[in-house]
Amino acid sequence: MYLVAKRHLWGYLFILPAAVIFGLFLWTPIVKGFVYSLYHVDFMKGNAFVGFDNYVKVLRDPDIGRAVKNTLYYMFLGLVIGFWVPIVFAIAISELRRFQGFVRIAAYLPNVLPVVVLYGLWRWIFDPVGPINAVLSKLGFEPISFMTDPSWSMASLVFMETWQQFGGALLIYLAGLLSIPRDWYEAAEIDGAGVWQRIRYITLPSIKSLILLLLILQIISTSQGYQSQYAMLDGGPNKTTLTYVLLIVKYAFTSQDYGAASALGVLMFFVLGGLALVQSKLTGKEGA
Protein backbone atom coordinates (compact mmCIF):
# COMPACT_ATOMS: atom_id res chain seq x y z
CA MET A 1 0.00 0.00 0.00
CA TYR A 2 2.83 2.37 0.92
CA LEU A 3 4.69 1.57 -2.29
CA VAL A 4 1.58 2.21 -4.37
CA ALA A 5 1.00 5.55 -2.63
CA LYS A 6 4.65 6.52 -3.11
CA ARG A 7 4.54 5.57 -6.78
CA HIS A 8 1.50 7.79 -7.38
CA LEU A 9 2.56 10.60 -5.04
CA TRP A 10 2.97 13.21 -7.77
CA GLY A 11 -0.40 12.30 -9.24
CA TYR A 12 -2.06 12.81 -5.86
CA LEU A 13 -0.28 16.15 -5.46
CA PHE A 14 -1.53 17.31 -8.85
CA ILE A 15 -5.17 16.50 -8.07
CA LEU A 16 -4.95 17.83 -4.49
CA PRO A 17 -5.86 21.48 -5.37
CA ALA A 18 -8.89 20.33 -7.38
CA ALA A 19 -9.96 18.00 -4.55
CA VAL A 20 -9.65 20.80 -1.98
CA ILE A 21 -11.68 23.22 -4.11
CA PHE A 22 -14.24 20.48 -4.79
CA GLY A 23 -14.62 19.78 -1.08
CA LEU A 24 -14.76 23.42 0.01
CA PHE A 25 -17.16 24.75 -2.59
CA LEU A 26 -19.35 21.70 -3.27
CA TRP A 27 -19.45 19.23 -0.41
CA THR A 28 -19.11 21.74 2.42
CA PRO A 29 -22.27 23.62 1.33
CA ILE A 30 -24.09 20.31 0.87
CA VAL A 31 -23.21 19.15 4.39
CA LYS A 32 -24.09 22.55 5.86
CA GLY A 33 -27.40 22.43 3.99
CA PHE A 34 -28.26 19.16 5.75
CA VAL A 35 -27.30 20.68 9.11
CA TYR A 36 -29.12 23.99 8.60
CA SER A 37 -32.29 22.14 7.57
CA LEU A 38 -32.58 21.04 11.21
CA TYR A 39 -32.10 24.53 12.65
CA HIS A 40 -33.79 27.87 12.79
CA VAL A 41 -30.94 29.92 11.33
CA ASP A 42 -30.38 33.34 12.87
CA PHE A 43 -27.02 34.95 12.22
CA MET A 44 -27.62 37.58 14.92
CA LYS A 45 -28.98 35.58 17.85
CA GLY A 46 -27.52 32.21 16.93
CA ASN A 47 -29.02 29.04 15.51
CA ALA A 48 -31.68 27.06 17.38
CA PHE A 49 -32.24 23.35 16.84
CA VAL A 50 -35.79 22.65 15.65
CA GLY A 51 -35.49 19.09 14.35
CA PHE A 52 -37.77 18.35 11.42
CA ASP A 53 -39.96 21.44 11.92
CA ASN A 54 -38.54 23.04 8.78
CA TYR A 55 -39.55 20.00 6.72
CA VAL A 56 -43.05 20.06 8.17
CA LYS A 57 -43.29 23.79 7.45
CA VAL A 58 -42.28 23.59 3.80
CA LEU A 59 -44.37 20.51 3.10
CA ARG A 60 -47.43 22.31 4.48
CA ASP A 61 -46.77 25.37 2.34
CA PRO A 62 -49.37 25.44 -0.48
CA ASP A 63 -46.77 27.02 -2.76
CA ILE A 64 -44.64 23.86 -2.76
CA GLY A 65 -47.29 21.89 -4.65
CA ARG A 66 -47.66 24.73 -7.13
CA ALA A 67 -43.87 25.00 -7.50
CA VAL A 68 -43.48 21.26 -8.11
CA LYS A 69 -46.27 21.35 -10.69
CA ASN A 70 -44.73 24.36 -12.44
CA THR A 71 -41.30 22.72 -12.43
CA LEU A 72 -42.68 19.53 -13.98
CA TYR A 73 -44.50 21.62 -16.58
CA TYR A 74 -41.28 23.54 -17.27
CA MET A 75 -39.38 20.25 -17.68
CA PHE A 76 -42.10 18.93 -20.01
CA LEU A 77 -42.03 22.05 -22.17
CA GLY A 78 -38.25 21.88 -22.28
CA LEU A 79 -38.48 18.38 -23.73
CA VAL A 80 -41.32 19.14 -26.15
CA ILE A 81 -40.06 22.50 -27.38
CA GLY A 82 -36.32 22.40 -26.90
CA PHE A 83 -34.89 18.89 -26.64
CA TRP A 84 -35.31 17.88 -30.28
CA VAL A 85 -34.06 21.21 -31.72
CA PRO A 86 -30.28 20.56 -31.44
CA ILE A 87 -30.74 17.00 -32.74
CA VAL A 88 -32.57 18.23 -35.86
CA PHE A 89 -30.09 21.06 -36.45
CA ALA A 90 -27.07 18.80 -35.93
CA ILE A 91 -28.37 16.23 -38.43
CA ALA A 92 -29.29 18.97 -40.92
CA ILE A 93 -25.84 20.58 -40.62
CA SER A 94 -24.10 17.22 -41.03
CA GLU A 95 -25.99 16.71 -44.30
CA LEU A 96 -24.86 20.08 -45.70
CA ARG A 97 -22.30 19.99 -48.48
CA ARG A 98 -21.30 23.66 -48.14
CA PHE A 99 -21.16 26.40 -45.47
CA GLN A 100 -21.06 23.93 -42.56
CA GLY A 101 -18.57 26.06 -40.60
CA PHE A 102 -20.65 29.23 -41.00
CA VAL A 103 -23.86 27.50 -39.90
CA ARG A 104 -22.15 26.00 -36.83
CA ILE A 105 -20.90 29.42 -35.73
CA ALA A 106 -24.26 31.06 -36.39
CA ALA A 107 -26.09 28.38 -34.39
CA TYR A 108 -23.73 28.72 -31.41
CA LEU A 109 -23.65 32.54 -31.26
CA PRO A 110 -26.82 32.91 -29.10
CA ASN A 111 -25.11 30.72 -26.49
CA VAL A 112 -22.46 33.39 -25.83
CA LEU A 113 -24.95 36.24 -25.53
CA PRO A 114 -24.89 37.75 -21.99
CA VAL A 115 -28.09 37.02 -20.09
CA VAL A 116 -28.65 40.73 -19.35
CA VAL A 117 -28.73 41.45 -23.08
CA LEU A 118 -30.78 38.30 -23.69
CA TYR A 119 -33.54 39.22 -21.25
CA GLY A 120 -33.72 42.79 -22.54
CA LEU A 121 -33.92 41.55 -26.12
CA TRP A 122 -36.70 39.06 -25.43
CA ARG A 123 -38.69 41.49 -23.31
CA TRP A 124 -38.82 43.66 -26.41
CA ILE A 125 -39.66 40.69 -28.67
CA PHE A 126 -42.47 39.55 -26.35
CA ASP A 127 -43.79 43.06 -25.76
CA PRO A 128 -47.46 43.69 -26.69
CA VAL A 129 -46.19 46.08 -29.38
CA GLY A 130 -43.07 44.03 -30.13
CA PRO A 131 -42.16 42.42 -33.47
CA ILE A 132 -44.02 39.14 -32.91
CA ASN A 133 -47.31 40.86 -32.13
CA ALA A 134 -46.71 43.35 -34.94
CA VAL A 135 -46.52 40.45 -37.41
CA LEU A 136 -49.59 38.78 -35.87
CA SER A 137 -51.55 42.04 -36.17
CA LYS A 138 -50.65 42.36 -39.84
CA LEU A 139 -51.82 38.80 -40.40
CA GLY A 140 -55.15 39.63 -38.75
CA PHE A 141 -54.58 37.80 -35.43
CA GLU A 142 -55.10 39.15 -31.94
CA PRO A 143 -51.91 40.13 -30.06
CA ILE A 144 -50.63 37.65 -27.49
CA SER A 145 -49.65 38.68 -23.95
CA PHE A 146 -46.60 36.45 -23.72
CA MET A 147 -45.47 37.73 -20.32
CA THR A 148 -48.78 38.44 -18.59
CA ASP A 149 -50.97 35.61 -19.86
CA PRO A 150 -50.55 32.56 -17.54
CA SER A 151 -51.14 30.17 -20.43
CA TRP A 152 -48.22 31.66 -22.40
CA SER A 153 -45.70 32.79 -19.79
CA MET A 154 -43.83 29.53 -19.13
CA ALA A 155 -43.83 28.49 -22.80
CA SER A 156 -42.40 31.88 -23.73
CA LEU A 157 -39.51 31.44 -21.29
CA VAL A 158 -38.78 27.94 -22.62
CA PHE A 159 -38.78 29.22 -26.20
CA MET A 160 -36.35 31.98 -25.22
CA GLU A 161 -34.01 29.58 -23.43
CA THR A 162 -34.14 27.09 -26.32
CA TRP A 163 -33.03 29.82 -28.73
CA GLN A 164 -30.14 30.76 -26.47
CA GLN A 165 -28.89 27.39 -25.24
CA PHE A 166 -29.38 24.83 -28.01
CA GLY A 167 -25.98 25.71 -29.53
CA GLY A 168 -24.07 23.90 -26.77
CA ALA A 169 -25.98 20.65 -27.24
CA LEU A 170 -25.71 21.12 -31.00
CA LEU A 171 -21.90 20.98 -30.84
CA ILE A 172 -22.03 17.81 -28.73
CA TYR A 173 -24.33 16.12 -31.24
CA LEU A 174 -22.13 17.26 -34.12
CA ALA A 175 -19.10 15.72 -32.40
CA GLY A 176 -21.07 12.48 -32.06
CA LEU A 177 -22.08 12.58 -35.71
CA LEU A 178 -18.48 13.13 -36.82
CA SER A 179 -17.49 9.91 -35.04
CA ILE A 180 -19.78 7.87 -37.32
CA PRO A 181 -17.69 6.23 -40.08
CA ARG A 182 -18.35 7.89 -43.42
CA ASP A 183 -18.06 4.46 -45.08
CA TRP A 184 -21.46 3.57 -43.67
CA TYR A 185 -23.10 6.51 -45.43
CA GLU A 186 -21.25 5.84 -48.65
CA ALA A 187 -22.34 2.20 -48.59
CA ALA A 188 -25.93 3.25 -47.91
CA GLU A 189 -25.87 5.72 -50.81
CA ILE A 190 -24.53 3.03 -53.14
CA ASP A 191 -27.39 0.77 -52.04
CA GLY A 192 -29.84 3.55 -52.93
CA ALA A 193 -30.68 4.80 -49.42
CA GLY A 194 -32.10 8.31 -49.31
CA VAL A 195 -31.53 11.02 -46.71
CA TRP A 196 -34.34 9.89 -44.41
CA GLN A 197 -33.26 6.26 -44.58
CA ARG A 198 -29.67 7.19 -43.70
CA ILE A 199 -30.90 9.22 -40.75
CA ARG A 200 -33.23 6.48 -39.54
CA TYR A 201 -30.96 3.47 -39.92
CA ILE A 202 -27.47 4.97 -39.41
CA THR A 203 -27.49 8.39 -37.73
CA LEU A 204 -30.07 7.99 -34.97
CA PRO A 205 -28.98 4.48 -33.85
CA SER A 206 -25.35 5.65 -33.76
CA ILE A 207 -26.05 8.57 -31.41
CA LYS A 208 -28.74 6.82 -29.35
CA SER A 209 -26.60 6.67 -26.19
CA LEU A 210 -25.66 10.35 -26.60
CA ILE A 211 -29.33 11.32 -26.94
CA LEU A 212 -30.16 9.36 -23.79
CA LEU A 213 -27.32 11.01 -21.85
CA LEU A 214 -28.34 14.54 -22.87
CA LEU A 215 -31.97 13.70 -22.13
CA ILE A 216 -31.12 12.83 -18.52
CA LEU A 217 -28.87 15.89 -18.21
CA GLN A 218 -31.63 18.16 -19.54
CA ILE A 219 -34.14 16.71 -17.09
CA ILE A 220 -31.73 17.40 -14.23
CA SER A 221 -30.87 20.92 -15.42
CA THR A 222 -34.47 21.97 -16.07
CA SER A 223 -35.49 20.65 -12.66
CA GLN A 224 -33.16 23.32 -11.24
CA GLY A 225 -34.37 26.12 -13.48
CA TYR A 226 -35.17 29.47 -11.88
CA GLN A 227 -33.00 32.19 -13.42
CA SER A 228 -35.24 33.27 -16.29
CA GLN A 229 -38.38 32.81 -14.18
CA TYR A 230 -36.91 35.12 -11.55
CA ALA A 231 -35.33 37.71 -13.84
CA MET A 232 -38.20 37.99 -16.33
CA LEU A 233 -41.33 37.48 -14.24
CA ASP A 234 -40.33 36.89 -10.58
CA GLY A 235 -42.53 33.80 -10.55
CA GLY A 236 -45.57 35.55 -12.00
CA PRO A 237 -48.12 36.02 -13.35
CA ASN A 238 -50.14 34.53 -10.49
CA LYS A 239 -47.19 32.25 -9.59
CA THR A 240 -47.45 30.34 -12.86
CA THR A 241 -43.66 30.50 -13.29
CA LEU A 242 -42.80 29.84 -9.64
CA THR A 243 -40.45 26.87 -9.92
CA TYR A 244 -39.12 24.74 -7.06
CA VAL A 245 -35.67 26.36 -7.01
CA LEU A 246 -37.19 29.82 -7.25
CA LEU A 247 -39.25 28.95 -4.16
CA ILE A 248 -36.00 28.04 -2.39
CA VAL A 249 -34.53 31.39 -3.42
CA LYS A 250 -37.57 33.24 -2.11
CA TYR A 251 -37.44 31.38 1.22
CA ALA A 252 -33.74 32.16 1.59
CA PHE A 253 -33.38 35.71 0.29
CA THR A 254 -36.88 37.17 0.50
CA SER A 255 -38.15 35.62 3.74
CA GLN A 256 -34.61 35.01 5.05
CA ASP A 257 -35.73 31.62 6.35
CA TYR A 258 -32.54 29.73 5.63
CA GLY A 259 -33.59 26.65 7.58
CA ALA A 260 -36.71 26.13 5.47
CA ALA A 261 -34.74 26.89 2.29
CA SER A 262 -32.17 24.27 3.33
CA ALA A 263 -34.94 21.74 3.95
CA LEU A 264 -36.25 22.32 0.42
CA GLY A 265 -32.72 21.94 -0.89
CA VAL A 266 -32.24 18.63 0.94
CA LEU A 267 -35.47 17.25 -0.51
CA MET A 268 -34.31 18.26 -3.97
CA PHE A 269 -30.91 16.68 -3.31
CA PHE A 270 -32.51 13.28 -2.82
CA VAL A 271 -34.68 13.63 -5.93
CA LEU A 272 -31.73 14.64 -8.12
CA GLY A 273 -29.63 11.92 -6.51
CA GLY A 274 -32.24 9.41 -7.63
CA LEU A 275 -32.13 10.82 -11.17
CA ALA A 276 -28.33 10.57 -11.14
CA LEU A 277 -28.59 6.90 -10.17
CA VAL A 278 -31.05 6.30 -13.01
CA GLN A 279 -28.64 8.03 -15.41
CA SER A 280 -25.77 5.86 -14.14
CA LYS A 281 -27.79 2.66 -14.60
CA LEU A 282 -28.98 3.62 -18.09
CA THR A 283 -25.56 4.74 -19.34
CA GLY A 284 -24.03 1.60 -17.81
CA LYS A 285 -26.43 -0.58 -19.77
CA GLU A 286 -25.72 1.38 -22.94
CA GLY A 287 -21.98 0.95 -22.41
CA ALA A 288 -22.39 -2.78 -21.84
PAPA-953518 format. One line per 4 residues: their letters; for each residue x, y, z of C-alpha. Coordinates in steps of 0.2 Angstrom, whole numbers, plus 5000, padded with zeros to 4 digits. Each point is the difference from the previous one (the first is absolute). Layout:
// residues N
a	X:Y:Z ~ ...
//
This chain:
// residues 288
mylv	5000:5000:5000 ~ 5014:5012:5005 ~ 5009:4996:4984 ~ 4985:5003:4989
akrh	4997:5017:5009 ~ 5018:5005:4997 ~ 5000:4995:4982 ~ 4985:5011:4997
lwgy	5005:5014:5012 ~ 5002:5013:4986 ~ 4983:4995:4993 ~ 4992:5003:5017
lfil	5009:5017:5002 ~ 4993:5006:4983 ~ 4982:4995:5004 ~ 5001:5007:5018
paav	4996:5018:4995 ~ 4985:4995:4990 ~ 4994:4988:5014 ~ 5002:5014:5013
ifgl	4990:5012:4989 ~ 4987:4986:4997 ~ 4998:4997:5019 ~ 4999:5018:5005
flwt	4988:5007:4987 ~ 4989:4985:4997 ~ 5000:4987:5014 ~ 5001:5013:5014
pivk	4985:5009:4995 ~ 4991:4984:4997 ~ 5004:4994:5018 ~ 4996:5017:5007
gfvy	4983:4999:4991 ~ 4996:4984:5009 ~ 5005:5007:5017 ~ 4990:5017:4997
slyh	4985:4991:4995 ~ 4998:4994:5018 ~ 5003:5018:5007 ~ 4991:5016:5001
vdfm	5014:5011:4993 ~ 5003:5017:5007 ~ 5017:5008:4997 ~ 4997:5013:5014
kgna	4993:4990:5014 ~ 5007:4983:4996 ~ 4993:4984:4993 ~ 4987:4990:5009
fvgf	4997:4982:4997 ~ 4982:4996:4994 ~ 5002:4982:4994 ~ 4988:4997:4985
dnyv	4989:5015:5003 ~ 5007:5008:4984 ~ 4995:4985:4990 ~ 4983:5000:5007
kvlr	4999:5019:4996 ~ 5005:4999:4982 ~ 4989:4985:4996 ~ 4985:5009:5007
dpdi	5003:5015:4990 ~ 4987:5000:4986 ~ 5013:5008:4988 ~ 5011:4984:5000
grav	4987:4990:4991 ~ 4998:5015:4987 ~ 5019:5001:4998 ~ 5002:4981:4997
kntl	4986:5001:4988 ~ 5007:5015:4991 ~ 5017:4992:5000 ~ 4994:4984:4992
yymf	4990:5010:4987 ~ 5017:5010:4997 ~ 5009:4983:4998 ~ 4987:4994:4988
lglv	5000:5015:4989 ~ 5019:4999:5000 ~ 4999:4983:4992 ~ 4985:5004:4988
igfw	5007:5017:4994 ~ 5018:4999:5003 ~ 5008:4982:5001 ~ 4997:4995:4982
vpiv	5007:5017:4992 ~ 5019:4997:5002 ~ 4997:4982:4993 ~ 4991:5006:4985
faia	5013:5014:4997 ~ 5015:4989:5002 ~ 4993:4987:4988 ~ 4996:5014:4987
isel	5017:5008:5002 ~ 5008:4983:4998 ~ 4991:4998:4983 ~ 5006:5016:4993
rrfq	5013:5000:4987 ~ 5005:5018:5001 ~ 5000:5014:5014 ~ 5001:4988:5014
gfvr	5012:5010:5010 ~ 4990:5016:4998 ~ 4984:4992:5005 ~ 5008:4992:5016
iaay	5007:5017:5005 ~ 4983:5008:4997 ~ 4991:4987:5010 ~ 5011:5002:5015
lpnv	5001:5019:5001 ~ 4984:5002:5011 ~ 5008:4989:5013 ~ 5014:5013:5003
lpvv	4987:5014:5001 ~ 5001:5008:5018 ~ 4984:4996:5010 ~ 4997:5019:5003
vlyg	4999:5003:4982 ~ 4990:4984:4997 ~ 4986:5005:5012 ~ 4999:5018:4993
lwrw	4999:4994:4982 ~ 4986:4987:5004 ~ 4991:5012:5010 ~ 4999:5011:4985
ifdp	4996:4985:4989 ~ 4986:4995:5011 ~ 4993:5017:5003 ~ 4982:5003:4996
vgpi	5006:5012:4986 ~ 5016:4990:4996 ~ 5004:4992:4984 ~ 4991:4984:5002
navl	4983:5008:5004 ~ 5003:5013:4986 ~ 5001:4985:4988 ~ 4985:4992:5008
sklg	4990:5016:4998 ~ 5005:5002:4982 ~ 4994:4982:4997 ~ 4983:5004:5008
fepi	5003:4991:5017 ~ 4998:5007:5017 ~ 5015:5005:5010 ~ 5007:4987:5013
sfmt	5005:5005:5017 ~ 5015:4989:5001 ~ 5006:5007:5017 ~ 4983:5003:5009
dpsw	4989:4986:4994 ~ 5002:4985:5011 ~ 4997:4988:4986 ~ 5015:5007:4990
smas	5013:5006:5013 ~ 5009:4984:5003 ~ 5000:4994:4982 ~ 5007:5017:4995
lvfm	5014:4998:5013 ~ 5004:4983:4993 ~ 5000:5006:4982 ~ 5012:5014:5005
etwq	5012:4988:5009 ~ 4999:4987:4985 ~ 5006:5014:4988 ~ 5014:5005:5012
qfgg	5007:4983:5006 ~ 4997:4987:4986 ~ 5017:5005:4992 ~ 5010:4990:5014
alli	4990:4984:4998 ~ 5001:5003:4981 ~ 5020:4999:5001 ~ 4999:4984:5010
ylag	4988:4992:4988 ~ 5011:5005:4985 ~ 5015:4993:5009 ~ 4991:4983:5002
llsi	4995:5001:4981 ~ 5018:5003:4995 ~ 5005:4984:5009 ~ 4988:4989:4988
prdw	5011:4992:4987 ~ 4996:5008:4983 ~ 5002:4983:4992 ~ 4983:4996:5007
yeaa	4992:5015:4991 ~ 5009:4996:4984 ~ 4994:4982:5000 ~ 4982:5005:5003
eidg	5001:5013:4986 ~ 5006:4986:4988 ~ 4986:4989:5006 ~ 4988:5014:4995
agvw	4996:5006:5018 ~ 4993:5018:5000 ~ 5002:5013:5013 ~ 4986:4994:5012
qrir	5006:4982:4999 ~ 5018:5005:5005 ~ 4994:5010:5014 ~ 4988:4986:5006
yitl	5011:4985:4998 ~ 5018:5008:5003 ~ 5000:5017:5008 ~ 4987:4998:5014
psik	5005:4982:5006 ~ 5018:5006:5000 ~ 4997:5015:5012 ~ 4986:4991:5010
slil	5011:4999:5016 ~ 5005:5019:4998 ~ 4981:5005:4998 ~ 4996:4990:5016
llli	5014:5008:5010 ~ 4995:5018:4995 ~ 4982:4995:5003 ~ 5004:4996:5018
lqii	5012:5015:5002 ~ 4986:5012:4993 ~ 4987:4993:5013 ~ 5012:5003:5014
stsq	5005:5018:4994 ~ 4982:5005:4997 ~ 4995:4993:5017 ~ 5011:5014:5007
gyqs	4994:5014:4989 ~ 4996:5016:5008 ~ 5011:5014:4992 ~ 4989:5005:4986
qyam	4984:4998:5010 ~ 5007:5012:5013 ~ 5008:5013:4989 ~ 4986:5001:4987
ldgg	4984:4997:5011 ~ 5005:4997:5018 ~ 4989:4985:5000 ~ 4985:5009:4993
pnkt	4987:5002:4993 ~ 4990:4993:5015 ~ 5015:4988:5004 ~ 4999:4991:4984
tlty	5019:5000:4998 ~ 5004:4997:5018 ~ 5012:4985:4998 ~ 5006:4990:5015
vlli	5018:5008:5000 ~ 4992:5017:4999 ~ 4990:4996:5015 ~ 5016:4995:5009
vkya	5007:5017:4995 ~ 4985:5009:5006 ~ 5001:4991:5017 ~ 5018:5004:5002
ftsq	5002:5018:4993 ~ 4983:5007:5001 ~ 4993:4992:5017 ~ 5018:4997:5006
dyga	4994:4983:5007 ~ 5016:4991:4996 ~ 4995:4984:5010 ~ 4984:4998:4989
asal	5010:5003:4984 ~ 5013:4987:5006 ~ 4986:4988:5003 ~ 4994:5003:4982
gvlm	5017:4998:4994 ~ 5003:4983:5009 ~ 4984:4993:4992 ~ 5005:5005:4983
ffvl	5017:4992:5003 ~ 4992:4983:5003 ~ 4990:5002:4984 ~ 5014:5005:4989
ggla	5011:4987:5008 ~ 4987:4987:4995 ~ 5000:5007:4982 ~ 5019:4999:5000
lvqs	4999:4981:5005 ~ 4988:4998:4986 ~ 5012:5008:4988 ~ 5014:4989:5006
kltg	4990:4984:4998 ~ 4994:5005:4983 ~ 5017:5006:4993 ~ 5008:4984:5008
kega	4988:4989:4990 ~ 5003:5010:4984 ~ 5019:4998:5003 ~ 4998:4981:5003
//
